């Protein structure tokens, strides 16, 4: 049986995107995302798929959720999260990579949150990670980072697991 992980970069107000683009460009976050998700299944909504610069992400099983469209190059398509997860029973870990509506649907059944928590509140955002009760989650790993020539904001890589 798989563990379900939500992976996202979130601002202090839970902002994750604006006009179907990531708000923050943090090379270390992108490296972490690639390192965690490579070799695993990733599930995304159709808008998230459209936001990817080169389409399906390599070396991962790409699943797109869509009720209308059936064809996304390099991806499997399912009409619901439940249907997609029913096709992931042999997976070790399945990552939900966005967007907002999918995070909201997956949060109640998630086992792990892999968050890049950015110490900033953006001036513009129209997509948000859902609110979650921190007491329901235990931090098992946290790595703080400060600004540098490639990163304009302080941030931390935080991994939470759901308390039983």
Secondary structure, DSSP 8 states (H G I E B T S, - for coil): --EEEEEEEE-TT-EEEETTEES---HHHHHHHHHHHTTSEEEEEHHHHHHSTTSS-TTSEEEEE-SS----TT-EEESSHHHHHHT-TT-SEEEEEE-HHHHHHHHTT-SEEEEEEES---S--SEE-----GGGEEEEEEEEE--BTTBSS-EEEEEEEE--
